[in-house]
């Protein structure tokens, strides 16, 4: 019975992808599909093939990387990586990763991983996640590269109790160079978005764009659908409309 | 709060950086030792930098800013630039980078463990003994423009924690310890009565009971799908305190590593046993203890007293949404003990060091500012932002601070009961606190201690077999990862020249030969000169 259910699910997923005009990733021998990765238990070993989309940090031979294949995303936290190899992880690079599935504050990720670079290239286009906000659909796309359109910058409260468009650090206790936090609203609901300073530091366009936001600005955004005790996108691009 | 997760990543770097730093310093020109000026020269302008750590807490930021404003009003010739950090690891990393380029801050919040590494740079950190005792500008000095503490008004135990080698290289700024924040309702629901001092046996037993699940996979205790009965934020502290409580070795003061022995192994087996029952996890593996405690997903949450404002149903700071909070009574107790009659707990919290500069007047200006943050105004204000304790008796005994303590629970902000109970916990246990020996590499040993717990916890969750072979491999892996065989053992802590012991015989022979050759050369030159002179005299 279970086999039948799995077969039906696989078939429906394949049909859905065809309907979307997107080919599913074909995996090598012994490599999980994204669906198998999603179904894998926490703390179990996972082997995946995926494509680098962005790099957050490299430190002490460990890299934190946003990756995605045609079926879904994988966040690789502190993956063993030499500085030389880190330089090779340009957007689109295909890698085979072996690690453990873990969850930290709601963020499902691969930890204690190793990788090898493979032939292949894929850069994901941002999927429009605007309509998924506030729905159960959103978490199904965790860590994917997504866009949000037509959201309005809502006020945050700074250290002096004033309403501002963004904060350095989550409560305004930080300084230039720290993570930026800002609120955006849609249909009466407000969401907290972040410019992660390791991913996009204070020299980047997005960091400075957020610093220039004003409450009430209508913005389109792109970024990675990161999770921290709820949705907490790491924004990489902001366009004021 | 999320950003603080980066600490784990930074922590692993410390050993590597220490080694690189040592290499970079080899042969580098250092600063001359600081010489205390007779007078502070106010005809000059000084711009000093203060690298401070805050607990991602905007009130703390504002207190630093106000302290700077007030200080600058007293000393108009000194401008203080504030740079904020949210974790000690990043400060450490940046200081090391800046020592090699000669661009250290002037005043820096830090841990003594880290200063031990900074000291490997020649005269990079100013020994404070002379400054402490200076009649004009030292503690209680005649020329100070503020009412700071005299030396005797600083808690001696906290001050002693800043002795590295034979000198004071820091002074305490704030002190905290760890507390066990307990969901008392859960303990009672499981049929237990909360003792005044927790024992490890009690915590493990209750935690195992709390891990019981219903048939549908939810936990019987909270009806939720998530429950981590016992979660520990800092596993390095966990291991260090368990060893101390058991009177088991950790390291010598000279830096000999004594972490690996039967007691450590026994403790790790115990951890493994309770990870297996689902009773235990750690911050690095799961998330912040406060998030689980406040959501009714944890019974015992061990975290710093400096994290008390995040703990409990009415916590003023939180990372989880309001709808996730559950109502419960929070008990604030000392960490679990092996011998409740003789409790032992870590003393931690920020200290301040002063970096050396070519201009001794600039160092004096830095010292004046560093000392200013020990005034009652700064001490009492900052201590009230978290479950900290002021480091001076002058502040602790002041009417203002006593009034603050007495008003415990009056509101859920300034007088938040969990926070004030956490401060009182340390105040009542100052004599029961301890620190680990400080030496070049002690920060790595600390990280290694925690990693033992983290690895065992992860391995059990991954269904690996925890046996003697596992323990042996774990010891090797951790020793190698943290380069434990390369740290400590007589590494210089003061930048002064090291006593390297007797010269090897071959070196002695070589040196004697060289000296002999030089003597012969000189004798020959002298003889040659005299002969030539005699000959020329004969020729006249």
Boltz contact constraints between the chains, C-beta under 6 A:
constraints:
  - contact:
      token1: [A, 43]
      token2: [B, 461]
      max_distance: 6.0
  - contact:
      token1: [A, 43]
      token2: [B, 462]
      max_distance: 6.0
  - contact:
      token1: [A, 59]
      token2: [B, 9]
      max_distance: 6.0
  - contact:
      token1: [A, 59]
      token2: [B, 13]
      max_distance: 6.0
  - contact:
      token1: [A, 60]
      token2: [B, 12]
      max_distance: 6.0
  - contact:
      token1: [A, 60]
      token2: [B, 13]
      max_distance: 6.0
  - contact:
      token1: [A, 60]
      token2: [B, 16]
      max_distance: 6.0
  - contact:
      token1: [A, 104]
      token2: [B, 287]
      max_distance: 6.0
  - contact:
      token1: [A, 105]
      token2: [B, 287]
      max_distance: 6.0
  - contact:
      token1: [A, 159]
      token2: [B, 58]
      max_distance: 6.0
  - contact:
      token1: [A, 159]
      token2: [B, 62]
      max_distance: 6.0
  - contact:
      token1: [A, 171]
      token2: [B, 58]
      max_distance: 6.0
  - contact:
      token1: [A, 172]
      token2: [B, 58]
      max_distance: 6.0
  - contact:
      token1: [A, 173]
      token2: [B, 54]
      max_distance: 6.0
  - contact:
      token1: [A, 173]
      token2: [B, 56]
      max_distance: 6.0
  - contact:
      token1: [A, 173]
      token2: [B, 57]
      max_distance: 6.0
  - contact:
      token1: [A, 173]
      token2: [B, 58]
      max_distance: 6.0
  - contact:
      token1: [A, 173]
      token2: [B, 61]
      max_distance: 6.0
  - contact:
      token1: [A, 175]
      token2: [B, 84]
      max_distance: 6.0
  - contact:
      token1: [A, 179]
      token2: [B, 3]
      max_distance: 6.0
  - contact:
      token1: [A, 228]
      token2: [B, 2]
      max_distance: 6.0
  - contact:
      token1: [A, 229]
      token2: [B, 319]
      max_distance: 6.0
  - contact:
      token1: [A, 229]
      token2: [B, 320]
      max_distance: 6.0
